[in-house]
């Protein structure tokens, strides 16, 4: 027989373990529901400025993804990929509710109302949940992406914006998704975010300098007469810039390197062309 005092301890002890496990499991599941924790890594505040046209004060929401100090299953995912997450946030959220939120007088009420609306933003919530499912939770298989598909998106962040009065091309890098909207029938949020954040990281780096590479491309454009009118010349110059950047070996090498460094946090697998 077991020693006196131990006979009736087994069941309560097992019950306690079970109850604790269920409680911890519930906490973990809630802690990993990223949609309920947007406020942990998104900064939102009302900011005022003077409109130069009429000198009236106007307000707007200053928003960005920031590093989170809170420990959660997604904290490393966000903190290691701030630019990636910020691109998703800025590019795939609705601004329809911004004006309503701006009417609220105090910052606490503004934040509460804003994040309530953000959690109801079906597109952004779906994208963030999918990112989690393919990296942290491993509930969903990762997508497959070829280098050609990466390059196709990456070159769209090198834009010839205009031709100035003296006939020079004015180029910009990483100015948003304008050229992607004009050229892609289907948006690829994760590929876009990866290409954008990678180019931004190496805009003027020592190992890869995407600014210098784009300057070389613009200089090449002057070697061919691309049109008589500014409109024709601009359109052809942008197409030519895309093709020249597509064949840029530095851009390809940079994207490969960034993929290998970040693949743990990326929801896709890079495959041979």
Secondary structure, 3 states (H helix, E strand, C coil): CCCCCCCCHHHHHHHHHHHHHHHHHHHHHHHCCHHHHHHHCEEEEEEEEECCCCCCEEEEEEEEECCCCCCCCCHHHHHCCHHHHHHHHHHCCCCCCHHHHHCCCCHHHHHHHHHHHHHCCHHHHHHHHHHHHHHCCCCCCCEEEEHHHHHHHHHHHEEEEEECCCCCEEEEECCCCHHHHHHCCCCCHHHHHHHHHHHHHCCCCCCCCHHHHHHHHHHHHCCCCCCCCHHHHHHHHHHHHHHHHHCCHHHHHHHHHHHHHHHHHCCEEEECC
